[in-house]
Amino acid sequence: MGTPWICAKPRLPQSVILRQVHPDPVHTVFQKVQNEDITLRVAVEGSGPLILCIHGWPELWYSWRHQLSYFTDSGYTVAAMDVRGYGGSDKPSGVENYILSKLAGDAAAVLQELSDEPAILFGHDWGAPIAYATAQQYPQLVRGVAGLSVPFRPRGEASLPQVAKQLFPEKFFYMLYFQKPSEPEQELEADVMDSLRRVYYACSGDAPLGAFLVDKDKDAGLLEGLVDPDTFPTWMSEDDLQTYAAAFKAGGFEGPINRYRAQGIDFEESAPLLGKALPAPACFIGGERDPVRRVIAGVDMFADLAGGYDDLRICEIIDGAGHWLQQEAPQECNRILARFVASL
């Protein structure tokens, strides 16, 4: 793979000030997009070339509120979808309905509905693999892909759950916990607001390193050892938290967690992609304190990325940011994303 690629840490000029707007979800205009029997809710703003934003777990279209406002003002149509299983989109039952190829099909349906030209994809957390899969399955629809928090890695010889079983045979690991039927949903739905506060805080740059990847017995629950802070960090307001909590109280966690359970099917389906790099022009942005970076002890998951991409144009780490970097550090994220968009 040649010389290891280490993401650079950005330095935001003091003169750069990016406008931040918190939209009121009650007054946001949504569009419905159909993909076969699945109806998807998509927030759409602005006019111009299309940017589609895809969120991760456990989030909503609302995770992209700062990017919606910024790139709309920059002359783009910006769409932020609720991934199937979340928010206002359909929530089919069955693990097979949450495989990556179907989620990429959802994204492709949105792209085709909203644009006659190839579009730009932004994906965060699970939204990043959805964006990557969309670029692989529907290259004619995609101009470029920006992945946040989760870098692209070519399909290997073992699935993530298989690797996790080898690495954590006697310890708790959240991906393995999510393979259990019903138990994760019951734990998270018992008190949705408490669950979200603990998960959001533990994965943020404000929490101590290791706050999410707590060393505990494999039979523990996800929330065991996660702290609910007395005062939540200012990057997410009480109204923001209420927006997320209301959605998960209404829709539950089964669909979102089925995405983790579908990884074995994804692995079998992706056999033809073994070792293949991402073909689309790409950008990766990571948070310095993101637990994804340290999910395997002693390994920097944000290092040595270039070999997985045919055209990795930008790769940056944001100082002090955790997992929710487009919400924790919207100014820095928007600056980097804007530089990537301008390169296409």
MARDO-257021 format. One record per residue (C-alpha): x, y, z; residue number from 1; chain. Coordinates in nm, 3 decimals, padded with zeros to 5 digits. Example, Ala and Ser with C-alpha at 12.3 -4.5 7.8 and 13.67 -1.06 7.14 Angstrom:
2
xx; yy; zz; k; c
01.230; -00.450; 00.780; 1; A
01.367; -00.106; 00.714; 2; A
This chain:
344
xx; yy; zz; k; c
00.000; 00.000; 00.000; 1; A
00.303; 00.225; -00.008; 2; A
00.375; 00.500; 00.239; 3; A
00.113; 00.507; 00.520; 4; A
-00.137; 00.790; 00.480; 5; A
-00.190; 00.985; 00.799; 6; A
-00.474; 01.235; 00.801; 7; A
-00.363; 01.591; 00.860; 8; A
-00.508; 01.801; 01.142; 9; A
-00.678; 02.113; 01.007; 10; A
-00.599; 02.460; 01.132; 11; A
-00.899; 02.688; 01.091; 12; A
-00.794; 03.048; 01.012; 13; A
-00.921; 03.292; 01.270; 14; A
-01.085; 03.496; 00.992; 15; A
-01.308; 03.207; 00.882; 16; A
-01.653; 03.232; 01.033; 17; A
-01.921; 02.995; 00.906; 18; A
-02.286; 03.069; 00.975; 19; A
-02.466; 02.812; 01.190; 20; A
-02.844; 02.775; 01.183; 21; A
-03.055; 02.542; 01.394; 22; A
-03.360; 02.457; 01.184; 23; A
-03.698; 02.412; 01.345; 24; A
-03.798; 02.055; 01.251; 25; A
-04.164; 02.149; 01.292; 26; A
-04.134; 02.394; 00.997; 27; A
-03.890; 02.199; 00.780; 28; A
-04.035; 02.098; 00.443; 29; A
-03.996; 01.728; 00.369; 30; A
-04.023; 01.535; 00.047; 31; A
-04.128; 01.172; 00.013; 32; A
-03.924; 00.949; -00.216; 33; A
-04.032; 00.598; -00.311; 34; A
-03.794; 00.305; -00.358; 35; A
-04.014; 00.011; -00.455; 36; A
-04.225; -00.051; -00.142; 37; A
-04.018; 00.174; 00.087; 38; A
-04.110; 00.539; 00.144; 39; A
-03.823; 00.764; 00.250; 40; A
-03.850; 01.104; 00.416; 41; A
-03.601; 01.359; 00.285; 42; A
-03.543; 01.718; 00.398; 43; A
-03.459; 01.925; 00.089; 44; A
-03.342; 02.286; 00.076; 45; A
-03.189; 02.522; -00.179; 46; A
-03.128; 02.508; -00.551; 47; A
-02.832; 02.405; -00.763; 48; A
-02.622; 02.086; -00.786; 49; A
-02.733; 01.814; -00.542; 50; A
-02.560; 01.711; -00.220; 51; A
-02.718; 01.415; -00.039; 52; A
-02.640; 01.371; 00.333; 53; A
-02.677; 01.026; 00.495; 54; A
-02.676; 00.991; 00.874; 55; A
-02.560; 00.711; 01.100; 56; A
-02.659; 00.541; 01.428; 57; A
-02.851; 00.657; 01.627; 58; A
-02.934; 00.978; 01.441; 59; A
-03.166; 01.143; 01.186; 60; A
-03.161; 01.382; 00.889; 61; A
-03.134; 01.647; 01.163; 62; A
-02.770; 01.550; 01.223; 63; A
-02.687; 01.751; 00.909; 64; A
-02.863; 02.075; 01.015; 65; A
-02.541; 02.280; 01.000; 66; A
-02.450; 02.143; 00.658; 67; A
-02.800; 02.204; 00.519; 68; A
-02.782; 02.573; 00.601; 69; A
-02.421; 02.624; 00.493; 70; A
-02.429; 02.448; 00.156; 71; A
-02.773; 02.585; 00.069; 72; A
-02.624; 02.932; 00.112; 73; A
-02.332; 02.820; -00.108; 74; A
-02.557; 02.749; -00.406; 75; A
-02.645; 02.381; -00.371; 76; A
-02.959; 02.175; -00.335; 77; A
-02.897; 01.991; -00.009; 78; A
-03.097; 01.684; 00.086; 79; A
-03.074; 01.500; 00.418; 80; A
-03.260; 01.170; 00.430; 81; A
-03.393; 00.964; 00.714; 82; A
-03.236; 00.623; 00.650; 83; A
-03.492; 00.343; 00.643; 84; A
-03.572; 00.238; 00.999; 85; A
-03.537; 00.595; 01.127; 86; A
-03.753; 00.901; 01.176; 87; A
-04.013; 00.958; 00.906; 88; A
-03.893; 00.682; 00.671; 89; A
-04.048; 00.336; 00.658; 90; A
-03.933; 00.079; 00.912; 91; A
-03.970; -00.269; 00.760; 92; A
-03.919; -00.570; 00.984; 93; A
-03.655; -00.832; 00.917; 94; A
-03.276; -00.812; 00.918; 95; A
-03.265; -00.875; 00.543; 96; A
-03.428; -00.537; 00.482; 97; A
-03.127; -00.354; 00.628; 98; A
-02.848; -00.494; 00.415; 99; A
-02.611; -00.242; 00.263; 100; A
-02.721; -00.306; -00.095; 101; A
-03.082; -00.212; -00.011; 102; A
-02.976; 00.100; 00.179; 103; A
-02.761; 00.202; -00.118; 104; A
-03.067; 00.145; -00.335; 105; A
-03.258; 00.388; -00.115; 106; A
-02.989; 00.651; -00.160; 107; A
-02.988; 00.591; -00.535; 108; A
-03.366; 00.639; -00.547; 109; A
-03.327; 00.977; -00.374; 110; A
-03.050; 01.080; -00.614; 111; A
-03.258; 00.988; -00.917; 112; A
-03.566; 01.164; -00.783; 113; A
-03.389; 01.489; -00.699; 114; A
-03.127; 01.529; -00.971; 115; A
-03.074; 01.462; -01.340; 116; A
-02.698; 01.491; -01.290; 117; A
-02.450; 01.298; -01.073; 118; A
-02.455; 01.419; -00.712; 119; A
-02.219; 01.451; -00.416; 120; A
-02.265; 01.226; -00.112; 121; A
-02.184; 01.308; 00.250; 122; A
-02.208; 01.012; 00.490; 123; A
-02.143; 00.989; 00.863; 124; A
-02.102; 00.675; 01.077; 125; A
-02.315; 00.403; 00.904; 126; A
-02.405; 00.671; 00.652; 127; A
-02.046; 00.658; 00.527; 128; A
-02.059; 00.287; 00.425; 129; A
-02.401; 00.353; 00.269; 130; A
-02.247; 00.635; 00.066; 131; A
-01.949; 00.419; -00.031; 132; A
-02.179; 00.133; -00.136; 133; A
-02.389; 00.374; -00.341; 134; A
-02.078; 00.493; -00.524; 135; A
-01.980; 00.131; -00.591; 136; A
-02.324; 00.011; -00.703; 137; A
-02.437; 00.325; -00.887; 138; A
-02.120; 00.501; -01.006; 139; A
-02.310; 00.689; -01.276; 140; A
-02.508; 00.874; -01.005; 141; A
-02.213; 00.989; -00.791; 142; A
-01.964; 01.275; -00.845; 143; A
-01.780; 01.226; -00.517; 144; A
-01.810; 01.088; -00.165; 145; A
-01.717; 01.244; 00.169; 146; A
-01.708; 00.996; 00.457; 147; A
-01.711; 01.118; 00.816; 148; A
-01.587; 00.908; 01.111; 149; A
-01.581; 00.575; 00.924; 150; A
-01.315; 00.548; 00.651; 151; A
-01.351; 00.324; 00.349; 152; A
-01.180; -00.011; 00.377; 153; A
-01.181; -00.263; 00.090; 154; A
-01.374; -00.582; 00.156; 155; A
-01.146; -00.824; 00.338; 156; A
-01.139; -01.195; 00.414; 157; A
-01.363; -01.177; 00.723; 158; A
-01.670; -00.978; 00.827; 159; A
-01.659; -00.724; 01.110; 160; A
-01.854; -00.950; 01.350; 161; A
-01.614; -01.237; 01.274; 162; A
-01.315; -01.017; 01.348; 163; A
-01.482; -00.884; 01.664; 164; A
-01.539; -01.237; 01.796; 165; A
-01.167; -01.305; 01.764; 166; A
-01.066; -00.976; 01.925; 167; A
-01.321; -00.977; 02.209; 168; A
-01.388; -01.342; 02.302; 169; A
-01.466; -01.265; 02.668; 170; A
-01.524; -00.889; 02.667; 171; A
-01.818; -00.670; 02.577; 172; A
-01.817; -00.525; 02.227; 173; A
-02.114; -00.328; 02.107; 174; A
-02.134; -00.483; 01.758; 175; A
-02.151; -00.831; 01.908; 176; A
-02.408; -00.716; 02.166; 177; A
-02.624; -00.584; 01.882; 178; A
-02.637; -00.933; 01.730; 179; A
-02.858; -01.047; 02.019; 180; A
-03.231; -01.055; 01.939; 181; A
-03.448; -00.796; 02.119; 182; A
-03.220; -00.732; 02.418; 183; A
-03.048; -00.418; 02.281; 184; A
-03.382; -00.266; 02.180; 185; A
-03.532; -00.332; 02.520; 186; A
-03.237; -00.170; 02.695; 187; A
-03.231; 00.142; 02.479; 188; A
-03.610; 00.189; 02.466; 189; A
-03.657; 00.164; 02.844; 190; A
-03.564; 00.534; 02.873; 191; A
-03.490; 00.678; 02.529; 192; A
-03.369; 01.019; 02.643; 193; A
-03.134; 00.869; 02.901; 194; A
-03.000; 00.620; 02.644; 195; A
-02.931; 00.887; 02.383; 196; A
-02.767; 01.124; 02.630; 197; A
-02.532; 00.850; 02.748; 198; A
-02.440; 00.732; 02.397; 199; A
-02.401; 01.082; 02.251; 200; A
-02.185; 01.197; 02.541; 201; A
-01.968; 00.883; 02.560; 202; A
-01.879; 00.907; 02.190; 203; A
-01.818; 01.282; 02.192; 204; A
-01.493; 01.472; 02.218; 205; A
-01.607; 01.607; 02.556; 206; A
-01.597; 01.263; 02.722; 207; A
-01.279; 01.101; 02.854; 208; A
-01.104; 00.879; 02.601; 209; A
-01.242; 00.527; 02.628; 210; A
-01.575; 00.641; 02.773; 211; A
-01.774; 00.447; 02.512; 212; A
-01.548; 00.144; 02.478; 213; A
-01.578; 00.057; 02.846; 214; A
-01.395; -00.258; 02.957; 215; A
-01.674; -00.482; 03.087; 216; A
-01.797; -00.840; 03.082; 217; A
-01.940; -00.969; 02.753; 218; A
-02.281; -01.021; 02.917; 219; A
-02.312; -00.653; 03.015; 220; A
-02.552; -00.412; 02.849; 221; A
-02.455; -00.124; 02.623; 222; A
-02.537; 00.149; 02.874; 223; A
-02.355; -00.010; 03.169; 224; A
-02.068; 00.221; 03.260; 225; A
-02.178; 00.504; 03.030; 226; A
-02.219; 00.838; 03.207; 227; A
-02.512; 01.079; 03.176; 228; A
-02.337; 01.414; 03.235; 229; A
-02.495; 01.669; 03.467; 230; A
-02.456; 01.932; 03.196; 231; A
-02.463; 01.821; 02.834; 232; A
-02.203; 01.974; 02.598; 233; A
-02.319; 02.292; 02.426; 234; A
-02.293; 02.153; 02.073; 235; A
-02.624; 01.974; 02.130; 236; A
-02.905; 02.174; 02.291; 237; A
-03.198; 02.042; 02.490; 238; A
-03.418; 02.104; 02.185; 239; A
-03.178; 01.902; 01.971; 240; A
-03.191; 01.613; 02.218; 241; A
-03.570; 01.631; 02.227; 242; A
-03.583; 01.609; 01.847; 243; A
-03.386; 01.284; 01.851; 244; A
-03.567; 01.141; 02.154; 245; A
-03.911; 01.203; 02.003; 246; A
-03.813; 01.019; 01.686; 247; A
-03.677; 00.714; 01.867; 248; A
-03.968; 00.701; 02.109; 249; A
-04.199; 00.685; 01.808; 250; A
-03.994; 00.454; 01.587; 251; A
-03.788; 00.243; 01.825; 252; A
-03.442; 00.094; 01.771; 253; A
-03.517; -00.234; 01.592; 254; A
-03.454; -00.108; 01.238; 255; A
-03.138; 00.085; 01.330; 256; A
-02.991; -00.214; 01.516; 257; A
-03.084; -00.451; 01.233; 258; A
-02.820; -00.266; 01.028; 259; A
-02.558; -00.423; 01.258; 260; A
-02.724; -00.765; 01.235; 261; A
-02.714; -00.750; 00.855; 262; A
-02.335; -00.739; 00.833; 263; A
-02.304; -01.113; 00.775; 264; A
-02.534; -01.090; 00.471; 265; A
-02.340; -00.785; 00.349; 266; A
-02.018; -00.983; 00.367; 267; A
-02.154; -01.267; 00.153; 268; A
-02.304; -01.029; -00.103; 269; A
-01.985; -00.825; -00.136; 270; A
-01.757; -01.115; -00.236; 271; A
-01.702; -00.972; -00.588; 272; A
-01.561; -00.654; -00.428; 273; A
-01.280; -00.833; -00.240; 274; A
-00.981; -00.598; -00.219; 275; A
-01.127; -00.337; -00.454; 276; A
-01.064; 00.031; -00.383; 277; A
-01.335; 00.297; -00.380; 278; A
-01.352; 00.434; -00.735; 279; A
-01.514; 00.775; -00.674; 280; A
-01.326; 01.093; -00.580; 281; A
-01.328; 01.091; -00.201; 282; A
-01.275; 01.282; 00.121; 283; A
-01.235; 01.150; 00.474; 284; A
-01.283; 01.353; 00.792; 285; A
-01.220; 01.208; 01.137; 286; A
-01.247; 01.335; 01.491; 287; A
-00.927; 01.325; 01.695; 288; A
-01.116; 01.176; 01.993; 289; A
-01.359; 00.954; 01.802; 290; A
-01.388; 00.607; 01.961; 291; A
-01.399; 00.460; 01.610; 292; A
-01.033; 00.558; 01.581; 293; A
-00.941; 00.341; 01.879; 294; A
-01.192; 00.060; 01.847; 295; A
-00.901; -00.186; 01.836; 296; A
-00.641; -00.128; 02.106; 297; A
-00.308; -00.013; 01.968; 298; A
-00.440; 00.045; 01.614; 299; A
-00.509; 00.387; 01.460; 300; A
-00.808; 00.321; 01.234; 301; A
-00.757; 00.659; 01.064; 302; A
-00.405; 00.576; 00.946; 303; A
-00.290; 00.410; 00.624; 304; A
-00.607; 00.486; 00.428; 305; A
-00.482; 00.586; 00.084; 306; A
-00.456; 00.231; -00.051; 307; A
-00.831; 00.184; -00.014; 308; A
-00.914; 00.475; -00.245; 309; A
-00.850; 00.538; -00.613; 310; A
-00.874; 00.913; -00.557; 311; A
-00.853; 01.027; -00.193; 312; A
-00.836; 01.405; -00.234; 313; A
-00.869; 01.521; 00.126; 314; A
-00.804; 01.345; 00.456; 315; A
-00.818; 01.550; 00.775; 316; A
-00.854; 01.498; 01.149; 317; A
-01.033; 01.765; 01.352; 318; A
-00.862; 01.845; 01.682; 319; A
-01.076; 01.780; 01.992; 320; A
-01.375; 01.642; 01.800; 321; A
-01.535; 01.310; 01.881; 322; A
-01.769; 01.088; 01.682; 323; A
-02.043; 01.344; 01.605; 324; A
-01.800; 01.577; 01.432; 325; A
-02.039; 01.751; 01.190; 326; A
-02.240; 01.856; 01.497; 327; A
-01.951; 01.903; 01.741; 328; A
-01.732; 02.098; 01.497; 329; A
-01.960; 02.225; 01.219; 330; A
-01.737; 02.513; 01.116; 331; A
-01.432; 02.293; 01.061; 332; A
-01.641; 02.021; 00.893; 333; A
-01.804; 02.265; 00.655; 334; A
-01.472; 02.421; 00.563; 335; A
-01.322; 02.082; 00.476; 336; A
-01.633; 01.962; 00.294; 337; A
-01.647; 02.287; 00.096; 338; A
-01.287; 02.237; -00.013; 339; A
-01.370; 01.884; -00.128; 340; A
-01.683; 01.997; -00.314; 341; A
-01.480; 02.266; -00.491; 342; A
-01.235; 01.998; -00.610; 343; A
-01.500; 01.804; -00.803; 344; A
